[in-house]
Amino acid sequence: MTVLHLADEGEAADLAAFLSRLLHYDRGAAVRLQAAGTALAVFGRPPSFEVLAIRAARLAKPYENGLDITLDVTVSAGELLETIDESAATVVVPDAVTGPPWAGVLPPRGGWRRVAGLPAQETVRARVAEAVAEFRSRTGELAPERRTRTELDRIGREIWSRPVGDTALPVRAAHAAQSLGFLRPTRGRTAEEQEPALFSSGAWLRLRTPYGSIAVRRAGLGALDVSVR
């Protein structure tokens, strides 16, 4: 049994909240865990957003039983959530599952460069709210015979593929960040520290916030133009 010791109760609570939000969108969600030293990264893919969500957590120590090897495994998000003990700040890694295709195509570890043009957090949140309102308005105005999945998807693609500010980041990535609780005020941080930042590496863009990151590939997650690891 592999037990991860998180840095404190807050890390455990934030990880539990992230998993709960993923499960809200997909009750059968899987997550890929990667840990080395005192850093844990949890990757998930909420359906419909076409992005990867990454929640980083600090570990108090690498592993129980003195193991000093790295961890890289795909597990059930629901089973992982059930093992979190917030008061003890621990989580037990469940048995591995057959990973979905996205779990084999992750963003690069390095080579990230800051990208200019991302608006302030409040502006990003407002942009998402406008997009949600427009989608509801346009789909609500459709006649019953036109309210098909094809038409809803067409409207959605048009709205959610629009860029955020003067960047190539699609609105759907910002929507995913807000839906997963990544775009919210952070206690104990200055206004500047709370602001999201945008980075690029190869075909990937990454929206980074104090609560987690959203990564999206310019070619879309369905394309296989990067190495699988």
N, C-alpha and C positions, 0 to 999 in steps of 0.2 A: 504494500500500500504506500503510495507516494503522497505525502502531506506537504503542502506549501504553507509556509508561515509568512503571512502578510505583515507589513510594517506596523500597522495599527488598525483599530476598529474602523476608522474612516475609510481606509483602503478596502476593507472587506465590505463595507456598506456600499461604496461606490461600484465595486465589482458586481455585487448582487443587483444593484439598480440597473446596471448595464445589461446583464443577462435577462432580467425581467422584461426590459423594453424589447430586446431581441425576440423573446418568446411571445410577446404581445403580437408581433407580426408573423411569427412562424412557430407554432407549438412544437414542431419537430426540428427546430434549429440545431445546427452543429456549430462548434467553435474550434478553431485551431489554437493551441497553446504553445508558446515558445518561451522558454525561460533559460537564463544563463546568469550566473552570479546572483545578484539581488534584484534583477529586473524580470518582470513577467509581462508578456504581450498577449492579448486575447483578440483574435480576429474573428469577425462574424460578418454575415451578409444578409441584411434585412431585405426581404423580397420587394420587388417593384422599384426600389431605388437604384439598382444597378451600380452599387458602390460597395466598398469594403469598409467596415467600421473597426477601428482599433482602439482598444482600451488598455492603457499601460498601468501597471501596478508595481509598487515597491515591495520587495520581500525583505523580511527581517533576517532571514538566512536562507541559503539555497534550498535545502531539502532536509527532511527528517532522515534519520538513520545514517547521517554523515555522507550521503552520496554527493559527489562533486561533479557529476556529469550534467550536460545540458539536457533540457526537456523539449521535445517537439512531438506533439500528439494531437489528434483530432478527436473530440469527445462530444457527447450530447450536452447541449447548453442547459437543458432541464436537469439532468443528473448532476451537472457541476453546481448549479444553483442550490440544489438540495443539500450539498455537502458543506456549504459555507457556514461557518460558525462565527458570527460577527463579534461576539463577546470575547472569543479566544483568538480572533483574527487569523483563522486557519481555513484552508479549503483542501479537500481530499480530491485528488485527480481520479475520475472514474475510468472504467475500461475504455479503450480506444474503439472508435466506430469507423466504418468505411467512409472516408471523407467525400463530400460533394466535390465536383470538378473545380470550383473556385478555390478550394483549400490548397490546391497544388500550384496556384499562380498568385504569389504574394508580391507586394511592392518591394523594390530593392532596399537593402539595409542602409546603404550610403549613397552619396552623390547628390543629396538634396540641396537645392539652391532656392533662396528666398525669391518670391515673385511679387512684383509691385502691382498696385491697382485694386487690391481688395478693400472694400469699404469697411467702415467701423461696424462693430457687432450689431448695434441697434439698427443700422441701415440694412445689414444682411437679414436680420429678423423681419424687418418691414418688407423686404423684397420677397421673402418666403410667404408672408401673410398675404401679400398682393397676389401672388401666384395661386395660392390656395383659394382665395376668394374668386379669382377669375375662372379657375377650373370649375368650381361649384356653380358659378353663374352660367357659364357656357353650357355645361352638361345639363343643368336644370332647365334650360330653355329649349332643349331638344324635344322634338315631337316624339311620342312613344315609338313610332315605327323607325325612327332614326337613332334611338337610344340603344345602339348595339355595342358589343365589346370592341369591335373594330373602330367605331367612331370615337368611343371614349379613349381608347389607346392613342388614336391619332391626335386628339386634342391634348392629351397628357404629354405626348412626346413633344408637341410644339411648345408647350408652356415650360416643361421641366428641363428642356435642353437649352433654354436661353442662358446667356452668360451672366455671371454676377459681377457687377461693376465693370472695370476695364481688364477683365481676366478671361481665361478660357474655362473657368470653373462653372459647370452647369448648375442651375438652380436646384436640381434634384439633390446634389451633394449637400448644399446648405440646408435643404429641407430634411435630409436624413440626419444631419448634425443636430438640428433643433429637435426632431422627433425622438432622438436617442438621449436628449438631455445634455448635449455637449455645448450648446449656446445658452449659457445662463450665468448670472453673476456668481463670483467666487469670493467667499469670505476670506479676509486676510490678504487679499491681493490688490494691488493698485489697479486703477482703470486701465493703464497701459498693459499690465501683465494679463489682464482678462481678455484683451483683444485677440481675435483669431488671426492666424497668419497663414499664408499660402506658400507652398513650396512645390518644386518640380524636380523630377529625376527621370530622364528618358521619356517614355510615353505616359508616365504617371504624374498626377497632381495630388497633393495632400493638403487638406484643410486641417490645421492643427489648432486645438483649443486646450485650455487647462484640464478639461475633462476627458479628452480623447481626440482621435483624428478620424477623418473620412478620406479615403483614398479612392480615386477614380482614374481609369485609363481613358485617354483621349479617343482611342480606337474602340472603347467599350470592353467590358469584361469577357465578352464572348470570343474576341479575337485571340489567337494563339501566336502572338508575335514576340513573346518574351520567354525566357527559360523557365521551366517548371522546377520548383525546389520544395 
